[in-house]
Amino acid sequence: MTAPRRVCVTGAASGIGHAAADAFLANGHHVALVDRDESALTEAVERLTAEHGPGRALPYVVDIAVAGQVESLFARLAEDGGLDTLILAAGVTSDGFVSDMSEHDWSYILGVNLTGSFLCLKGAAPLLRRSSRGSVVAVGSVSAHVVGAGGGCAAYEASKAGLVQLVRAFAVENAPYGVRANVVSPGRTATRLGENTRRLAETVYTSADGPRRERHSFGAPLRFEGRPEEIAGAIHFLAGDDARFITGTELLVDGGYTAI
Ligand SMILES: NC(=O)c1ccc[n+]([C@@H]2O[C@H](COP(=O)([O-])OP(=O)(O)OC[C@H]3O[C@@H](n4cnc5c(N)ncnc54)[C@H](O)[C@@H]3O)[C@@H](O)[C@H]2O)c1
């Protein structure tokens, strides 16, 4: 086990973020759990504290799309001892064709997935630079690379493609300070958001033709959905010292989805 890290996980009340928080706690680290859903966050912290013991999982109710809230979050983390690792797992999706999408819906998705990530990176940068082993792992998506058959998810796809390049830029800018930054991009994973994607696939994608329809109907070559713990394992690896020579890259954890 490596020396305990001070970790901040956004989107930690549910799904992949929650599984990532669990993995860091299981390995002896301290975790600030960030989410805008206060009741789900309270439950998550109670559950993790019961499992891993008191004092290492702390809740922070924050909407990462609101600049003032994000600034306060990192000011509090600085006061509470600093930060070694930032995990950006908060994310939202929605459906809608570009031709029908309102600017409000577009801005909402981009506001959380891309601008919210930007705000967190900006707020965390000075703290990570002060750490001797600063690292960031952002949760991207296969949607950064592949458009769902039939379309209907453009804002999400654009936000995730932007996120990959944002993190790469952050990696280059912060390498002189010894801070690493990478992306883990999951394929379909069994979470609340994953369930929304599956519903969309049933309505929109079935009208599409060809190999992509096959892919959406039958899934990735491995033919099963990822579990949040499986994504968390990749996040934990990239955040830690075993990945000290890895920065500015993206790890696809998708059961082979993007290989076909
Ligand atoms: N589940 C999948 O199939 C899948 C696939 C690829 C990528 N992802 C990505 O994984 C990440 C985690 O998603 P998940 O599947 O665990 O979904 P989830 O809905 O289970 O969890 C997302 C969490 O983020 C929180 N959140 C949303 N907006 C927020 C905001 N503005 N501020 C603070 N918290 C906010 C939610 O309250 C929720 O607790 C997302 O970035 C998502 O895009 C998921």
The ligand as a MOL file (V3000), in Angstrom:
LIG
                    3D

  0  0  0     0  0            999 V3000
M  V30 BEGIN CTAB
M  V30 COUNTS 44 48 0 0 0
M  V30 BEGIN ATOM
M  V30 1 N -22.4950 4.7120 -17.2230 0
M  V30 2 C -22.0040 4.7010 -18.4500 0
M  V30 3 O -22.4210 3.8980 -19.3030 0
M  V30 4 C -20.9200 5.6880 -18.8220 0
M  V30 5 C -20.2160 5.4770 -20.0120 0
M  V30 6 C -19.2270 6.3670 -20.3770 0
M  V30 7 C -18.9290 7.4410 -19.5580 0
M  V30 8 N -19.6160 7.6400 -18.4060 0 CHG=1
M  V30 9 C -19.2530 8.8010 -17.5880 0
M  V30 10 O -18.9860 8.3870 -16.2670 0
M  V30 11 C -19.1910 9.4790 -15.3760 0
M  V30 12 C -20.0060 9.0010 -14.1810 0
M  V30 13 O -21.2990 8.6480 -14.6370 0
M  V30 14 P -22.1230 7.4270 -14.0160 0
M  V30 15 O -22.3910 6.4840 -15.1020 0
M  V30 16 O -21.4720 6.9610 -12.7810 0 CHG=-1
M  V30 17 O -23.5090 8.1970 -13.7210 0
M  V30 18 P -24.3390 8.4580 -12.3830 0
M  V30 19 O -25.5370 9.2300 -12.8220 0
M  V30 20 O -24.5350 7.1820 -11.6410 0
M  V30 21 O -23.3820 9.3960 -11.4990 0
M  V30 22 C -23.1050 10.7210 -11.8560 0
M  V30 23 C -23.0200 11.5540 -10.5750 0
M  V30 24 O -22.6290 12.8820 -10.9550 0
M  V30 25 C -23.3980 13.7980 -10.1790 0
M  V30 26 N -23.4600 15.0740 -10.8800 0
M  V30 27 C -24.0570 15.3420 -12.0640 0
M  V30 28 N -23.9400 16.6390 -12.3580 0
M  V30 29 C -23.2490 17.2200 -11.3390 0
M  V30 30 C -22.8260 18.5360 -11.0740 0
M  V30 31 N -23.1070 19.5510 -11.9090 0
M  V30 32 N -22.1430 18.7860 -9.9320 0
M  V30 33 C -21.8670 17.7780 -9.0670 0
M  V30 34 N -22.2580 16.5000 -9.2640 0
M  V30 35 C -22.9440 16.2290 -10.3930 0
M  V30 36 C -24.7610 13.1380 -10.0530 0
M  V30 37 O -25.5180 13.6940 -8.9790 0
M  V30 38 C -24.3670 11.6850 -9.8440 0
M  V30 39 O -24.2130 11.3790 -8.4680 0
M  V30 40 C -19.8840 10.5710 -16.1980 0
M  V30 41 O -18.9270 11.5610 -16.5410 0
M  V30 42 C -20.3460 9.8360 -17.4370 0
M  V30 43 O -20.4310 10.6870 -18.5490 0
M  V30 44 C -20.6050 6.7840 -18.0160 0
M  V30 END ATOM
M  V30 BEGIN BOND
M  V30 1 1 1 2
M  V30 2 2 2 3
M  V30 3 1 2 4
M  V30 4 1 4 5
M  V30 5 2 4 44
M  V30 6 2 5 6
M  V30 7 1 6 7
M  V30 8 2 7 8
M  V30 9 1 8 9
M  V30 10 1 8 44
M  V30 11 1 9 10
M  V30 12 1 9 42
M  V30 13 1 10 11
M  V30 14 1 11 12
M  V30 15 1 11 40
M  V30 16 1 12 13
M  V30 17 1 13 14
M  V30 18 2 14 15
M  V30 19 1 14 16
M  V30 20 1 14 17
M  V30 21 1 17 18
M  V30 22 2 18 19
M  V30 23 1 18 20
M  V30 24 1 18 21
M  V30 25 1 21 22
M  V30 26 1 22 23
M  V30 27 1 23 24
M  V30 28 1 23 38
M  V30 29 1 24 25
M  V30 30 1 25 26
M  V30 31 1 25 36
M  V30 32 1 26 27
M  V30 33 1 26 35
M  V30 34 2 27 28
M  V30 35 1 28 29
M  V30 36 1 29 30
M  V30 37 2 29 35
M  V30 38 1 30 31
M  V30 39 2 30 32
M  V30 40 1 32 33
M  V30 41 2 33 34
M  V30 42 1 34 35
M  V30 43 1 36 37
M  V30 44 1 36 38
M  V30 45 1 38 39
M  V30 46 1 40 41
M  V30 47 1 40 42
M  V30 48 1 42 43
M  V30 END BOND
M  V30 END CTAB
M  END
